[in-house]
Amino acid sequence: MPVDTRGIQQSHVGKRLRVNLSSGETMEIALLELTVCENPEPCCGITYDLLSTSLPNRAKEIGGTYWTAFHEIATFQLPGE
């Protein structure tokens, strides 16, 4: 079964993305890396630098590097689109 990357592709690496998570958080990120395995595994997801977040409690530090699984991503878009 192929991994559902939610439409995020290798060509998005190095770009700014606005990502909406299933938890309700909206983030603006700089995409660093996609981790895609042949079989869907818990390690499949994205690594990114966090530029902004909608979370008021700052659970994540702006400028920090984080990883999120593909299944947690609801939607994404390139800012300006």
Backbone hydrogen bonds, N-H to C=O, Kabsch-Sander energy under -0.5 kcal/mol:
donor,donor_aa,acceptor,acceptor_aa,energy
5,T,3,V,-0.9
8,I,5,T,-1.7
12,H,9,Q,-2.2
13,V,10,Q,-1.5
14,G,31,L,-3.0
15,K,12,H,-2.2
17,L,29,I,-2.2
18,R,77,Q,-3.4
19,V,17,L,-0.6
19,V,27,M,-2.9
20,N,75,T,-2.9
21,L,19,V,-0.6
21,L,25,E,-3.1
22,S,72,E,-2.8
24,G,21,L,-2.0
27,M,19,V,-2.9
28,E,52,S,-2.2
29,I,17,L,-2.9
29,I,27,M,-0.5
30,A,49,D,-2.3
31,L,15,K,-2.4
31,L,29,I,-0.6
32,L,47,T,-2.6
33,E,47,T,-1.9
35,T,45,G,-3.2
36,V,34,L,-0.6
44,C,41,E,-1.9
45,G,35,T,-1.5
46,I,68,T,-2.7
47,T,33,E,-2.6
48,Y,66,Y,-2.6
49,D,30,A,-2.2
50,L,64,G,-2.7
51,L,28,E,-2.8
51,L,49,D,-0.5
52,S,28,E,-1.7
54,S,26,T,-1.8
58,R,55,L,-0.8
63,G,50,L,-3.2
64,G,61,E,-2.3
66,Y,48,Y,-2.9
68,T,46,I,-2.2
70,F,44,C,-1.4
72,E,69,A,-1.5
73,I,70,F,-1.8
74,A,20,N,-2.8
74,A,72,E,-0.5
75,T,20,N,-1.6
77,Q,18,R,-2.0
81,E,78,L,-2.1
